[in-house]
Amino acid sequence: MQHQHITTRLEGRVGIITLDRPACLNAWNREMRAEIMEALRAFDQDDSVGAVIMTGAGERAFSAGQDLNEAHDFDADRAEAWIREWEAYYGILRSLSKPIVMALNGVAAGSAFQVALLGDIRVGHPGVTMGQPEINSGIASITGPWIMKEILGMSRTVELTLTGRMMDADEAARIGLLHHVVPADQVMAKSLAIASELAAKAPLAMRLDRAWFAEMTQDAFERTIDAAIRAHRTSYASGEPAQKMREFMAKRGHQL
């Protein structure tokens, strides 16, 4: 497969997807998300692949999440279509028949934090930071809090959502978001070892287990998407996200 924004390769029975926009911290736009979904589908349909790893190019980030250059000037209709794109992306991650290991290098912020949490096992290093900073750029958080609540409970979800703060690797490991913390140069090797072990397990049992994880949370997932559409239509119609994103980027010396 030829892609512009990601690379893919096989290591034994493990399919590896590398987010490849390092100049913008692997932030994703519609085209990049479409390539990731295509790669996930291809690996899922390939009987020689038993597990998948997602990682980011470079040493600074797994992904900074949404590319603000794409999202800052949505109107209400485009905001709804945008949420439907996330529904498709998250739906593929949830419905994949094969386990997913997230090899985290650097930042996993916003929607990238959410994607990391939708993986099955997360490997990081002491420099990893994770969090849900959408409120700092004027974007309402709806899907993120649902995913966090499933893993962390309500109290920590509220605190992380409303403050928008980032967690370091120690905290992320302590509260169960990172399963393994290893030196930065060992993240991929550790991830490959785990993914290879998972790929060797009974494929039907693996598929049925992952399907049950998705089924037990499907009703809440659908309600979350509906709530996200309502919230983002209201938010983008107000003009607040565009204003806050301009302020957010100006503080960092960038322009939208």
C-alpha positions as MATLAB code, in Angstrom:
seq = 'MQHQHITTRLEGRVGIITLDRPACLNAWNREMRAEIMEALRAFDQDDSVGAVIMTGAGERAFSAGQDLNEAHDFDADRAEAWIREWEAYYGILRSLSKPIVMALNGVAAGSAFQVALLGDIRVGHPGVTMGQPEINSGIASITGPWIMKEILGMSRTVELTLTGRMMDADEAARIGLLHHVVPADQVMAKSLAIASELAAKAPLAMRLDRAWFAEMTQDAFERTIDAAIRAHRTSYASGEPAQKMREFMAKRGHQL';
ca = [
       0.000    0.000    0.000;
       1.233    3.476   -0.903;
       0.327    6.252    1.501;
       1.209    9.909    1.915;
       0.780   10.353    5.664;
       1.588    6.923    7.130;
       3.890    3.996    6.461;
       3.126    0.313    6.935;
       5.267   -2.765    7.214;
       5.255   -6.338    8.489;
       7.509   -7.759   11.188;
       6.778  -11.473   11.335;
       3.056  -11.725   12.065;
       2.780   -8.132   13.265;
       1.495   -5.320   11.071;
       2.990   -1.923   11.956;
       1.354    1.421   11.154;
       3.589    4.470   11.615;
       2.018    7.920   11.647;
       4.334    9.909    9.408;
       3.839   13.658    9.711;
       6.669   14.380   12.170;
       6.949   18.061   11.197;
       3.519   18.627   12.774;
       3.959   16.064   15.568;
       2.023   13.488   13.516;
      -1.204   15.463   13.941;
      -3.914   14.004   11.773;
      -6.325   15.377    9.243;
      -9.080   13.693    7.242;
      -6.676   12.249    4.661;
      -4.379   10.763    7.298;
      -7.278    9.212    9.207;
      -8.540    7.656    5.978;
      -5.112    6.111    5.341;
      -4.972    4.701    8.880;
      -8.410    3.130    8.476;
      -7.409    1.628    5.133;
      -4.278    0.113    6.685;
      -6.209   -1.261    9.669;
      -8.744   -2.914    7.371;
      -5.995   -4.417    5.219;
      -4.171   -5.893    8.212;
      -7.426   -7.197    9.664;
      -8.216   -9.029    6.419;
      -4.714  -10.505    6.110;
      -4.578  -13.973    7.668;
      -0.798  -13.732    7.981;
      -1.183  -10.820   10.429;
      -2.006  -11.704   14.019;
      -1.589   -8.336   15.745;
      -1.133   -4.653   14.937;
       1.164   -1.940   16.314;
       0.477    1.766   15.922;
       3.313    4.230   16.518;
       4.523    7.669   15.440;
       7.494    8.763   13.344;
      10.231   10.710   15.078;
      11.030   11.048   18.761;
       8.677   13.873   19.768;
       5.193   12.460   19.410;
       2.944    9.510   18.848;
       0.513   12.184   17.692;
      -0.541   15.659   18.782;
      -4.094   14.717   17.802;
      -6.280   16.838   15.561;
      -4.500   19.139   13.104;
      -5.915   22.515   14.138;
      -5.313   23.894   10.646;
      -8.114   21.592    9.511;
     -10.514   22.028   12.431;
     -10.487   25.722   13.310;
     -12.975   27.057   10.764;
     -15.658   24.366   10.648;
     -19.295   25.379   10.477;
     -21.974   23.326   12.241;
     -22.559   20.965    9.292;
     -18.851   20.261    8.787;
     -18.507   19.699   12.524;
     -21.188   17.006   12.369;
     -19.506   15.347    9.382;
     -16.211   15.510   11.309;
     -17.725   13.595   14.231;
     -19.045   10.964   11.837;
     -15.469   10.556   10.555;
     -14.326    9.940   14.131;
     -17.157    7.454   14.587;
     -15.826    5.484   11.614;
     -12.211    5.674   12.826;
     -12.997    4.687   16.409;
     -15.397    2.049   15.148;
     -12.641    0.306   13.215;
     -10.318    0.369   16.217;
     -13.088   -1.088   18.388;
     -14.176   -3.754   15.893;
     -10.765   -4.996   14.727;
     -10.510   -8.763   15.139;
      -6.819   -8.528   16.051;
      -5.177   -6.985   19.120;
      -3.617   -3.534   18.922;
      -0.460   -2.455   20.742;
       0.192    1.279   20.984;
       3.933    2.082   20.889;
       4.010    5.608   22.291;
       6.938    7.929   21.670;
       6.486   11.390   23.129;
       3.150   13.209   23.134;
      -0.263   11.552   22.835;
      -2.713   14.449   23.091;
      -6.418   14.908   22.561;
      -7.837   12.541   19.962;
      -4.459   10.772   19.834;
      -4.789   10.123   23.568;
      -8.224    8.685   22.851;
      -6.892    6.487   20.050;
      -4.107    5.253   22.339;
      -6.703    4.296   24.949;
      -8.690    2.380   22.322;
      -5.666    0.144   21.828;
      -5.329   -2.959   23.976;
      -1.834   -2.550   25.416;
       0.196    0.646   25.671;
       3.984    0.839   25.829;
       5.779    4.111   26.522;
       8.963    5.645   27.883;
       9.713    8.179   30.645;
       9.296   11.133   28.276;
       5.740   10.251   27.234;
       2.985   12.750   28.037;
      -0.711   11.984   27.681;
      -3.856   13.998   28.127;
      -7.020   15.651   26.908;
      -6.131   19.338   26.315;
      -9.021   20.199   23.975;
     -10.472   22.771   26.345;
      -7.278   24.824   25.954;
      -7.985   25.268   22.247;
     -11.730   25.769   22.577;
     -12.828   22.296   21.463;
     -15.536   20.548   23.485;
     -14.567   17.104   24.820;
     -17.271   14.473   24.445;
     -15.752   11.262   23.084;
     -12.613   11.620   25.194;
     -14.414   11.739   28.546;
     -16.454    8.667   27.638;
     -13.312    6.679   26.808;
     -11.515    7.932   29.927;
     -14.496    7.163   32.164;
     -14.524    3.548   31.001;
     -10.903    3.211   32.133;
     -10.425    5.740   34.946;
     -13.816    6.458   36.490;
     -15.687    9.740   36.703;
     -13.600   11.730   39.199;
     -10.308   11.575   37.284;
     -12.125   12.017   33.972;
     -13.723   15.271   35.113;
     -10.408   16.621   36.415;
      -8.462   15.810   33.256;
     -11.175   17.100   30.927;
     -11.779   20.435   32.634;
      -8.132   21.290   33.332;
      -6.775   20.043   29.999;
      -3.528   19.131   31.734;
      -1.065   16.567   30.421;
       0.133   13.617   32.497;
       3.709   12.398   32.571;
       4.624    8.743   32.115;
       4.883    8.068   35.850;
       1.329    9.212   36.479;
      -0.001    7.482   33.371;
       1.560    4.208   34.490;
       0.393    4.615   38.081;
      -3.261    4.988   37.064;
      -3.125    2.182   34.514;
      -2.936    4.069   31.205;
       0.573    2.864   30.370;
       1.073   -0.859   30.847;
       4.836   -0.814   30.264;
       7.398    1.988   30.612;
      10.806    1.226   29.104;
      13.731    3.341   27.839;
      12.825    5.275   24.697;
      15.066    3.176   22.463;
      13.316    0.002   23.638;
       9.686    1.004   23.051;
       9.382   -0.652   19.647;
      11.254   -3.791   20.679;
       9.001   -4.203   23.713;
       5.919   -3.530   21.621;
       6.996   -6.087   19.018;
       7.596   -8.681   21.711;
       4.112   -8.129   23.145;
       2.410   -8.013   19.741;
       4.204  -11.186   18.623;
       3.057  -12.959   21.770;
      -0.527  -11.849   21.174;
      -0.334  -12.856   17.494;
       0.544  -16.393   18.552;
      -2.603  -16.834   20.636;
      -5.813  -18.542   19.478;
      -7.212  -16.219   16.761;
     -10.883  -17.109   17.244;
     -10.736  -16.573   20.997;
      -8.909  -13.290   20.397;
     -11.555  -12.125   17.934;
     -14.405  -13.113   20.245;
     -12.803  -11.395   23.243;
     -12.304   -8.127   21.358;
     -15.817   -8.340   19.930;
     -17.257   -8.662   23.432;
     -15.285   -5.658   24.677;
     -16.850   -3.639   21.851;
     -20.332   -5.076   22.323;
     -20.474   -4.347   26.048;
     -19.778   -0.659   25.386;
     -21.574   -0.196   22.044;
     -24.704    1.491   23.382;
     -22.624    4.056   25.268;
     -20.424    4.604   22.201;
     -23.466    5.391   20.051;
     -24.887    7.770   22.670;
     -21.498    9.467   22.876;
     -21.364   10.080   19.126;
     -24.874   11.568   19.209;
     -23.874   13.817   22.122;
     -20.690   14.848   20.329;
     -22.656   15.886   17.245;
     -24.999   18.028   19.345;
     -22.135   19.618   21.274;
     -19.930   20.342   18.286;
     -22.763   21.751   16.190;
     -23.505   24.170   19.032;
     -19.848   24.928   19.663;
     -18.813   25.620   16.073;
     -21.963   27.606   15.334;
     -20.940   29.958   18.159;
     -17.507   30.716   16.672;
     -15.758   30.008   19.979;
     -13.482   27.192   18.710;
     -12.030   29.355   15.917;
     -11.296   32.189   18.343;
      -9.756   29.960   20.997;
      -7.666   28.045   18.455;
      -6.245   31.306   17.104;
      -5.325   32.357   20.643;
      -3.904   28.913   21.417;
      -1.700   28.887   18.315;
      -0.612   32.524   18.784;
       0.765   31.651   22.204;
       2.932   29.040   20.496;
       4.110   31.343   17.740;
       1.977   29.786   15.009;
      -0.755   31.195   12.818;
      -3.887   29.535   11.536;
];
